Amino acid sequence: MKKAAVLLAPGFEEGEAIVTIDILRRLNIEVETLACADTRAVESYHGIPMVADARLAERPDTLYDAVVLPGGPQGSVNLAANAQVIAFVARHDEAQKLICPICSAAARVLAANGLLKGRRYVCSGELWQTVTDGEYVDAPVVEDGNLISGKGLGRVFDFALTVAARLTGDEDAARDHADHIYYPW
């Protein structure tokens, strides 16, 4: 069974996190939410408290098949400022595991820390204008090697289904599930 880590920093975009967790679990991917904070309790962008499965500090050496980085204006800033997050993402990237930022995370977390490495990506808003580490593509989801980036909350289903399809290696199952939830993917 494939396993994904979803990194939750204070201020994370709850819709991006929850929909991605939901889709991955529906397609039989084990998901572990990791709080990038001193406690497992993390408050989202819109003040919704969530208790993560574990703290990132408790899983420094665990290797997942994918690392999902939800955005959120403050969430992505908090991820980017956390040295433990950057080391965790870099280690997974070096191991060729999927790195999956959505919304502001590609620009604020990866690009700000030299982790895009010239790859094609998408992010929300105008954040791409300050990125010198990658090649911006205006699309709902952009794949480049082991990097899967999503534009933002309005494209979270496209993002989550793409991540699930790559993890399972079964795009037909992801498409069947999209039909099941009445999503035109």
C-alpha positions as CSV (number, residue, x, y, z in Angstrom):
1,M,0.0,0.0,0.0
2,K,1.3,3.4,-0.9
3,K,1.7,6.0,1.8
4,A,1.4,9.8,1.7
5,A,2.3,12.5,4.3
6,V,0.2,15.7,4.4
7,L,2.1,18.5,6.1
8,L,-0.1,20.7,8.2
9,A,1.4,24.0,9.4
10,P,-0.6,26.6,11.3
11,G,-2.8,28.5,8.8
12,F,-3.0,25.6,6.2
13,E,-5.8,25.8,3.6
14,E,-8.2,23.3,5.0
15,G,-10.1,22.6,1.8
16,E,-6.9,21.7,0.0
17,A,-5.8,19.4,2.8
18,I,-9.1,17.7,3.5
19,V,-10.1,17.0,-0.1
20,T,-6.7,15.6,-0.9
21,I,-6.8,13.4,2.2
22,D,-10.3,12.2,1.3
23,I,-9.5,11.3,-2.3
24,L,-6.3,9.5,-1.4
25,R,-7.9,7.5,1.3
26,R,-10.9,6.6,-1.0
27,L,-8.4,5.2,-3.4
28,N,-6.7,3.1,-0.7
29,I,-3.7,5.2,-0.2
30,E,-2.6,5.4,3.5
31,V,-2.4,9.0,4.5
32,E,-0.7,10.3,7.6
33,T,-1.2,14.0,8.6
34,L,1.8,15.5,10.2
35,A,1.7,18.7,12.3
36,C,4.5,21.0,11.5
37,A,4.2,22.6,15.0
38,D,5.0,21.8,18.6
39,T,1.6,20.1,19.1
40,R,-0.6,17.7,17.0
41,A,-3.4,20.3,17.2
42,V,-3.1,22.8,14.3
43,E,-5.5,25.6,13.4
44,S,-6.3,26.1,9.7
45,Y,-6.5,29.2,7.6
46,H,-10.2,29.8,8.6
47,G,-9.7,28.9,12.2
48,I,-10.8,25.2,12.1
49,P,-8.9,23.2,14.6
50,M,-7.5,19.8,13.4
51,V,-5.6,17.2,15.2
52,A,-2.9,15.6,13.0
53,D,-1.9,11.9,13.3
54,A,1.6,12.8,14.5
55,R,4.1,15.7,14.6
56,L,6.6,16.0,11.8
57,A,9.3,15.9,14.6
58,E,8.2,12.3,15.4
59,R,8.7,11.1,11.8
60,P,12.0,12.7,10.7
61,D,13.3,9.4,9.2
62,T,10.1,8.0,7.8
63,L,10.0,7.8,4.0
64,Y,6.6,8.3,2.3
65,D,5.7,7.7,-1.3
66,A,4.4,11.3,-1.5
67,V,4.6,14.5,0.4
68,V,1.6,16.8,0.1
69,L,2.0,20.5,0.9
70,P,-1.3,22.4,1.2
71,G,-1.2,26.1,0.7
72,G,-2.9,28.9,2.6
73,P,-1.3,32.3,2.9
74,Q,0.0,31.8,6.4
75,G,0.3,28.0,6.1
76,S,2.8,28.1,3.2
77,V,4.8,30.9,5.0
78,N,5.0,28.7,8.1
79,L,6.0,25.6,6.0
80,A,8.7,27.6,4.2
81,A,10.1,28.9,7.5
82,N,10.4,25.5,9.1
83,A,13.9,23.9,8.6
84,Q,12.5,20.5,9.5
85,V,9.9,20.8,6.7
86,I,12.6,21.8,4.1
87,A,14.9,18.9,5.1
88,F,12.0,16.5,5.0
89,V,10.9,17.6,1.5
90,A,14.5,17.7,0.2
91,R,15.1,14.1,1.5
92,H,11.9,12.9,-0.3
93,D,12.8,14.7,-3.5
94,E,16.3,13.2,-3.5
95,A,14.7,9.7,-3.1
96,Q,12.4,10.5,-6.1
97,K,9.2,10.4,-4.1
98,L,6.3,12.5,-5.2
99,I,6.5,16.1,-4.1
100,C,3.0,17.6,-4.2
101,P,2.5,21.3,-3.5
102,I,-0.8,23.1,-4.1
103,C,-1.7,26.7,-4.2
104,S,1.0,29.0,-2.8
105,A,3.2,26.1,-1.6
106,A,5.1,25.6,-4.8
107,A,6.3,29.3,-4.8
108,R,6.5,30.0,-1.1
109,V,7.9,26.7,0.1
110,L,9.7,25.0,-2.8
111,A,10.9,28.0,-4.8
112,A,11.9,30.0,-1.7
113,N,14.2,27.1,-0.7
114,G,15.7,26.1,-4.0
115,L,13.6,23.0,-4.3
116,L,11.9,23.5,-7.7
117,K,15.2,22.9,-9.4
118,G,14.1,24.3,-12.7
119,R,11.1,22.0,-13.0
120,R,7.7,23.1,-14.5
121,Y,5.1,24.0,-11.8
122,V,1.9,25.9,-11.2
123,C,0.9,28.0,-8.2
124,S,-1.8,30.4,-7.2
125,G,-2.1,34.1,-8.0
126,E,0.8,36.1,-9.1
127,L,3.4,34.4,-6.8
128,W,5.1,32.9,-9.9
129,Q,6.4,36.4,-10.8
130,T,9.0,36.2,-8.1
131,V,10.1,32.6,-8.7
132,T,13.5,32.2,-10.5
133,D,13.9,28.5,-9.6
134,G,11.3,26.9,-11.9
135,E,9.2,27.3,-15.0
136,Y,5.6,28.5,-14.4
137,V,2.9,26.8,-16.5
138,D,-0.7,28.2,-16.2
139,A,-2.7,24.9,-15.9
140,P,-4.9,23.3,-13.2
141,V,-2.2,20.6,-12.5
142,V,1.4,20.4,-13.7
143,E,3.5,17.3,-13.6
144,D,7.3,17.4,-14.1
145,G,9.2,14.3,-13.0
146,N,8.3,13.6,-9.4
147,L,6.7,17.1,-8.9
148,I,2.9,17.4,-9.1
149,S,1.7,20.9,-8.4
150,G,-1.9,22.2,-8.3
151,K,-3.1,25.7,-8.9
152,G,-5.3,26.2,-5.9
153,L,-8.4,25.3,-4.0
154,G,-10.7,25.4,-7.1
155,R,-8.5,22.7,-8.7
156,V,-8.1,20.5,-5.6
157,F,-10.0,17.6,-7.1
158,D,-7.9,17.6,-10.2
159,F,-4.8,17.8,-8.0
160,A,-5.9,15.0,-5.6
161,L,-7.0,12.7,-8.4
162,T,-3.7,13.2,-10.3
163,V,-1.7,12.4,-7.1
164,A,-3.8,9.3,-6.4
165,A,-3.5,8.1,-10.0
166,R,0.3,8.5,-9.9
167,L,0.6,6.8,-6.6
168,T,-1.6,3.8,-7.5
169,G,-0.4,3.6,-11.1
170,D,-4.1,3.2,-12.0
171,E,-5.6,6.2,-13.8
172,D,-8.7,4.2,-14.7
173,A,-9.5,3.7,-11.0
174,A,-9.1,7.4,-10.3
175,R,-11.3,8.2,-13.3
176,D,-13.9,5.7,-12.1
177,H,-13.8,7.3,-8.7
178,A,-14.2,10.8,-10.2
179,D,-17.3,9.6,-12.0
180,H,-18.6,8.1,-8.7
181,I,-18.4,11.5,-7.0
182,Y,-19.8,13.3,-10.1
183,Y,-16.6,15.1,-10.8
184,P,-15.7,15.6,-14.5
185,W,-12.0,14.7,-14.4
